[in-house]
Amino acid sequence: MNYTQICKAFNDLTVTELYQLLKLRSEVFVVEQHCVFLDTDDKDYACHHLLLFDGDQELVAYARIVPAGKSYAETSIGRIVSSKKVRGKGVGKILTQAAIDQTKKIYGDVPIRIGAQYYAVKFYEQSGFKIDGEIYDEDGIDHIEMILS
């Protein structure tokens, strides 16, 4: 399947796009993962938002590109998420590569840090990320920092 990708700064998002990305993040991070946390953490304003739509123009995957100094010293990619309906179909790989490409397009060839859910380490290693730290608990889920140099 072909996916349409859109990458926009916060102020360029339409109301519909903003609603769709917040809904997807809540469906997965809050409802599916039973994680009670404030997803809208005020970082969104400074970020670029990568949205991946399917042929029906339904948002199926999302990531935010975070400038250096907001989450980590390095530029980062966060809130990497895909809809349940597309998992196992390679969409996560497409999204991750698109997020890396967009980060480089926006910020140049800079290191990229992520706070990965620990169970997904092997997935991110396939994209070139390397473990850089110790396992830590974030909202009841094991995470680990990884970096792409």
Disulfide bonds with the S-S distance in Angstrom:
none
